[in-house]
């Protein structure tokens, strides 16, 4: 059993793989957080609560006697402001009389064997769920807290559903998905920060008194990822406690760590309450997004494994998650907007028989789009470019045993488009005010059902009328003007959350309605890479930066949370279009083969040697793809701080491993460099093809591989290990 309630002590024990999460109902009916961490026994641990003496804070209303307690000193599962809790709170309501006071107390609970879906939002599947119903003390506002725990992955998920049973509209000024209190104040915080071309860099900083947070105000989940890690100060890649909080959400979010004056650290987050207010009318309900809380006492590696396993098993679109992935040739960096059937066919001809099996036709096939100034929203083929429509190139692919993929940017609209001329008010804007432009385009107001209907119909018609096997769903700008012309004044601050709900509706009606089509997510590179979208997209384009060196950093950071199987990677031409850097062709491929892979270059410009190399590279990718998709990742050298990068990816049964290392710069007469593969079976013998040797796992892990110091910059070293 994963969820246990001790009637006597009124304590809930959530027991997952290698973790316990414990909280209780206290004498007031308040849900008191007690513990999150390595597994512990079912004992009442309230003895450990922190009452280190009286102090001047206010008593919990109704308890003002000699032994009074204060909210400020209680760990909380839901926390509100105004009755003596001076930490950051997770909920703030406003009643019609202007009062913002609320206190939520226990009403009932039930254990559900089937995890309910969150209305309108994606969430993880499976597990065992605890639903706890709370009532606001002085009104008929109810909050249901949901917790799901799993036997086979080290995570707990949470979210909240509010119900307004009063006769008035109650405003949700803040409605976070979770809160909990850590017992100390000396943690580090880990986040994934970045921007276009350099997404998801790891950043670790010590927490200090006050509130630290990561957030987005852009209506999208980038460029800071909706992830916050809380680490013991001495936690490393391999050792120590690591806690992760990752929101299953694609719009403006916040995740906070608040170190108060009580020696504790309160962590919380959810929908960003900056410029947010949700008017919950009488009888209405409101659901928060889900948070995935991971725990590891085996350092960052264990935390990453918890997320990778949980997402592969219980989140990512199950249709394709375990399938071998399309090996793509994408024409974006090859042609940009300048293509026609002949040029595309020429690109295909060169790689025919190489193992590349899918052409993805990128931006520029529709309307009159010859550059990025027009036509988003006009989802019909530009027959001046593609004579005969898409059929010619699709047939050309299919006749050669290749699949065909097509690029869309369903959420956006160009002011220079037929769609905009017909429906100027469909673009997000405030009437009478010049909108902020980005990449010459605007965002459609998909909070409006009629706009969504147009998008669904336009994309689904293309998919129905053409034999399209694959879709790349792009999103090239962030939201501005947090405003919808169709919302009343008092609901304007609901816009960013309504945008997320609109996006999920589009995903349901396009992606779920076309089960035979493989969907890849993209957002001006990897600008919107979050668990909510992974529920729909099997993989996400990791970054527009295809430079092998930069990719080692981007893929290293992304791997903290997201499995390699979700990180789409391409080999491109040199000098690299984003950095101007020249790197060896094999290095680019070796780094791009650490995820579902492809090529993005004009194959006709490849040298004869490169053309031959492609077949070899694809063959070696195919040999190790199952490890990349399903294996356990061990990070060794961190390219943010080292001249080297190294990953070992080990099959679950430890029968095989792919070890890839990368040296940025050759240093004359450098010190010896060894990499130490991790995660192998220490007693097994492994054949290492590249070294023409057989060695024991323990020898490989402890003695390591010495990397030759040949005079090549940006060089990769790959070792494929097979148990004999
Ligand atoms: C941004 C994407 O990341 C690129 O791969 C490409 O699809 C362009 N958009 C097209 O506009």
Boltz pocket constraint, residues with backbone or C-beta under 6 A from the ligand:
constraints:
  - pocket:
      binder: B
      contacts: [[A, 332], [A, 362], [A, 363], [A, 407], [A, 474], [A, 476], [A, 522], [A, 523], [A, 524], [A, 525], [A, 526], [A, 541], [A, 543], [A, 544]]
      max_distance: 6.0
